[in-house]
Amino acid sequence: MSTIRPFAALRPPKQYAEQVSSLPYDVMSHEEACRMAAGNVSSFLHICRADIDTSEEAIHDEMTYMKSRDNLQEFIRRGFLVRDPMPCYYIYRQIMWGRVQTGIVGCASVDEYLNGTIKKHELTRKEKELDRINHFDVCSAQTEPVFLAYRKHEGISSAVREWIKFHKPEYDFTSEDGVTHILWPVDDPAVIDSIRRGFEEVPALYIADGHHRTASSAAVSARRREKHRGYTGNEEFNYLMAVTFCDEDLFIMDYNRVVADLNGHSCEDFIRLVGENFEVVPADKAGPVSPRAKHSFGMCLCGRWYMISAKPGTFDEQHPIHSLDCSILQQNLLAPVLGIEDPRTSPRIDFVGGIRGLHELEVRAGEKGVAFALYPVSMADLFRVADSGEIMPPKSTWFEPKLRSGLFVHEIEQ
């Protein structure tokens, strides 16, 4: 059983939706955020990245979190954000490159995250958690949603299809990155109840993206529970804002690797060492090559591309982690040949999301390094890892499109 309950979102009126909305807080640098918000006093970056109004040096200072809170209140005062009069669900559709994914915005249970009904597949970093803990706590609001997934439930899918069929969207715009965002508020009590009951039949929810926001929301909930010893469990701080998608809609891109050097090897020696655990075939065309199946990799070395495939016996196909291509590459090449023992901490390795394209790998590898193009992880892989209680290697999944920020805010204490 999973809980996704409706809530009264704080969100922009239709005429402000496009100019308020922004990319998520963690996909840009301070300078990029400043450029994106330049000349737009209603950009949500003033709330989720208030360092653009303080300074880069003060990004984690109390004054920046206080500025986020003040900006949130100013947005409410100026009418850039307005609270809905009743709890609703919100159907949120994104269209990118002709692909459509449609999710339901609601609130998941913090307790279900703590007891494992909401399953995770990544570790979190304490400093990133603390940043969002402070931000959510000072703002008394979850300003950006968590990205959850679930195995398809026909009842939920049917309710979404029927609502979209007979209702006009309230938001429909295309952002500067070419992604179309469409939103339908669902305010009919019967439909709300149908969606809620549908989720009660879903055995588990899975964090697709937003592990730090989830952990931070749970930590702020613990603070509020300590503050309100007589809490009932129905208070908003017991819930976290999420957009929840059916697994069949979701698109995971490749997450590739670049190593700055060959660990002292010549190109010829490197090819020979790679050949111990991989079949190595020079690309039959100029330019980047991408793998077309699991356990094969594109490799850019010394200005030339190769296709390499893991040899039988070099990995355990039955193990949820060891069968992942990023693990196969780590155990059979990155560690023994390139000396990358811990990819989380090594300064010699870089991770490049597939959204940047394979030519980016050529540029970053240059003449002295090596780059690897990986086949994307599937949702089935993610579910398998999470169901087994395992943790994926770092930088395993890259979801696109990213959830737009500023279209809905969850106030945790009103």
N, C-alpha and C positions, 0 to 999 in steps of 0.2 A: 504493500500500500504506500502510495506517495501523496504528499500534500502539495498542491498548488492552489493557493486561495486568491481571490480577487482583492484589490486594494484601490483606494482613492488616490490616484497618481497626481503628483504635482508635475504639470507638463505645459508646453507652450500652446497658446491659441494658434489656430490654423495659420494665421497670417505671419506668425513669427517662427514657425517650426523649422524652416530651412535655415534661417540665419542664426537661430539659437543652437541648432545641432552642431556637433563636432565629432572628430575622430576620438577614440578613447585616449585617456590620459597617458598611457604607457607606450604609445607607438611613435613618440616624437621626442625630440630634444627640446630644451628650453628655448633655443633660438628658433626652431621650427614652430613651436607653439606661439611664440611672439609674432612671427610672420603670418601664421594662419588667422590670428585674432586681430591683426592690425586693421584699424578703422571700423571694427564691429563691436560696439559696446555690449551687444546682446549675445556674443559668442559664449557658449557654455564653457569654453576654456577658462574664462574668468572665474569659474567655480571649481572645475576639476583640476585646473592647473593655475592656481592663483599666484604661483611664482612669477607669472608674466606681469603681475601688478606689484610684486615686491622685488625680488631679484633672484638670479640663479643661485647665488650663495645662500639664500635664505629658503631654499626649496623645501627643507624639512624643519624649518623653524616654526615655533608657535605662532609667530606673526602671520605666516603664510596660511596656516590652517584657520586662523581667525579671519583673515581676509576672505577665504573661501566662504566662511559662514556669513560674513557681512555682504559679500556679493550675492549669495543665495537670497538673503532677505531683500536686497535691493532689486533683484530680478522679480521677486514676488510683488514688491511695492510698485514697480513700474509696469507690471502686467505681462512681463516676458514669460512668467510661469504662473499658472493658475491651478488651484486644487480642484479636482473633479468632485461633484457634490455627493457621489455615492461610490462604493467599491465596484470596480469593473475588472474584467479581463480586457486585454488589448491584443488584437491579432496584428502581428508585425511581420510584414513581408519585405524581403530584400531581393533585388534582381541584379545580377552581375554577370556580364558576358552571356546573357541569355539564360542563365541558370536561375532558378527560383527556389528560395527557401522561406518557409512560413512558420513562425513560432508563436507561442502564446506568452504574453507578459503577465506575470503574476508573482506571488510570493511563496517561496519554498520554506520549509520548516528548518530552523536552526537545529532542533533536536534530531531531525532525521539526518542532518549532516553529521552530528556528533555520534549517532548510533550506527552510521554506515549505510543507511538506506540511500543517501546521496553519496555516490561512490567517486573516489578520486583516483588519479593515475600519475600525479606529479608531486614532487616535494616542493615546499615553499621556502623562500628565503626570509629570515626574520626581519631584516631591514625593510624589505618591501611590504611585509605584513604590517609592520609598525607604522609605516607611512599612511596606509589606508585606514588603519585603526584610528590614528589621530584625526585623519580627515573626516571619516564617518562620525566619530564621536563628537568632535567640535561642531560639525554641521547638524548633528542630530538627524542625519539623513544618509541613505545609501544613494549616492549620486550617479552610480553607474551599475548596470546589471551584470549578473553572472550569466554565463552561456552554458545551459544544460541541454542534455540530449536524453531521449528515451526510445525504447523499441516501439515500433509503430503500434498504435491502438486505434482500431477502426472507428470506435465511437467518438474519440476526440477529433479524428480527421474529418468525419462526417459533419460534426458540429461546426468546425471551421469552414468547410466547403459551403455549407448552407448559409452561414452568416455572410460570407463574402458574396455569395450569389445574389442576395437580396438587399444588400446595404452598400451605400457609397462610402469610400474611405474618407477619413477626415484629413489625413496627410497623404500627399503623393508628390514627391519631388526627387530630383536626381542631384546628388551631392557632387562636389568638385572632383571626386575620384571616379566618377562614372557609375556609382552604385545608386539604384533607385530604391527609395524607402517609402513604404505604404503602411498606413496604420488605420485599423478599424477598432474603435472602442466597442466593447460588448457589454451592454447595460440591461439586457433582458433577464430578469430573475430566473426564468425557466432554462434559458441557454447557459447562464452562469452555473446553475445547479448541475446541468448535464455535463459540462466540462469538468467541474469539480469532481463529480462522481466517476468520470472517465479516468482521471488521474488516480483516484483511489484504487483502481484496478491495475495500475502500472506498478510492477514489483519494485522497481528501482529507478532512480535518476542518476545520470552520470555527468560529472563536470567535464565539459568539452574544453572550455577556456574560462579563466578567471579563478584559478585556485587561490590566489592571494586575496582577491575580493571576498571569496567565500570564507576563508579562514579569518579575515579581518572582521567580517560581519558577525561571525560567531564570537569573536573576542569582545566586540562591543556589546553584543547581547549579554555576555557574562558580566560585564561591567554594570549594565543596566539592571540585571537581575539582582546583583549585589546591592545596588542602590535602592531597588524597590523589592524589599524582602517579601512582601505580600503579593507578588505578581501572580496572575491567574493562568498565564500561558497564552492568552488571547492578545496581549499587547503587541504592537507592531514591532517592537525590538526583538521579539521571538521569531521573526521571519526575515528572509533576505530576498531582495528583488532579483528576479531571474527572467530571461527569455528562454523558453523550453522548446526545443525542436525535435520533431520526429527524425530518427536516424537516417531514413531514406532521403531526406532533403539535403543532408549536409555534405560538404565538400572539403576534404582535407588535401592541402597541397604538399608538395615535396618540401623537405627541410634539409638543406644541403650543407656540406662541410668544406672548409678551405683550411689547409695547413700552410703556414708561412714559409716552411723550408722542408727539405728532404731528410732532415736528421743526419746530415753529413754524407749521404749517399749520392752517387752520380745518377743521372737519369737511367743509364743502362743497368746499374746495380739495383736500382729501385724496381725496375720492371722485372728483373730476375726474382727479387724477394717477393714481390706481389704474386708472381706466378706460382709460388709454393702453395698458396691456399686458394687462388683464383685462376680461372681461365682468362687469358688476356688476348683480346683481338683488336687490332687497330681499326679505327672507324673507317668505313668505306666511303666517307664523304667529308668534305671540309666543314668546319664549324661544330658547334656543340651537338652531342648526342644524349638523349635521355633514355633511361631504362624503360622497357615495355612490360616488365614482369618483376615480381618479387625476386630477391636474391641476386639481382644483376644491378650494375652501377655504371654510370658514365664517369670516366676519369679524364681530367685535363692535366697533362703532364708535359712540361717543357714545350708548351705551345701546340701540343697535339692531343687529340681526343682518342680514347680507347673505350671499348666496352669490356667490363670485367664481370665475371660470374663466379659466385662462391662454389667451390668444389664440394661434392658429396662428402659427408663426414666431418665437415668443418663447423657444423652447428646442429642444434637439436630442434627439429621441426615441431616437436610436441610441446616445447616449453614456451609459455606466453611471452617471455622476455628474450630468451636466447634465439628465438626464431625471427625476431624483428631485424630488419636490414641494418638499422643503426647499431644494433648490438653485434651483428655479424661483422660489420666493418670495424667496429671498435676492437673486438677480441682477436680478429685475424689480420688486421693491418695497422690501424691507428696506434694501438699499444705496442705490438711486437716490432713493427718496422719503423714507425715514426716516433715512438717514445712518448705518445700522448697517454699517460696512465690514467689521468683524471680529467675528462673533457670539461667538467664543471669549473675547474680552476686553472687549467693550462692557458697561458697567454698566447700560445702558438696556434691555437685553433679558433676559427671563426665559424659562425653559423649563419646561413643565408636562406631566408624564406623564399619559397618558390615564386612568390609574387614578383620578385626582382628579376626573374629570368636567368637562363643559363649563361648568357654572355657576361653577366656579373661575376660568375665563377671564373671565367677566363681572365677578366680584369684583375680580380683579387689574387688569383694564383700567380699571375705574372710569369716570369722566367725562372724563378727560384722555388716556387711552391707547387702544391698539387691540390686539385679540387675534385670533389666527388658529388655527382648528382644521384640522389636516392629516389627509389620508387615510393610514392606516398603510402603512409600508413592508412589502413582502412578503419571504418567505424567498428567492424567486427574485431579487428586487432585491439582497438581501444577498450571495447567491452570485455574482451577476453582477459586483458591485463587487469582491469578494474575488478572484475568478478573474482579473480584469483587472489586479490589483495596485494598484487605486486605494484611496483612503481616503474614507470617507463624511464628509459634513459633521458638525459636532458635534451631539449630541443628536438622532440620526436614528431610533434604535430604542429601544423600551421593552418589554421582555419581562415578561410575567406568566404564572404566578406566579413569585416569586423562589425560588431554591433555599434550603431551610432549612439553617441552620448547626448544627453540633453532632451531626449524625447519623452522621458519619464523619470521621475525621482520618487523614491520611497522615503517618506518621513517616518522616523522610528519613534518619535515622541512628540505628540501634538498637544 
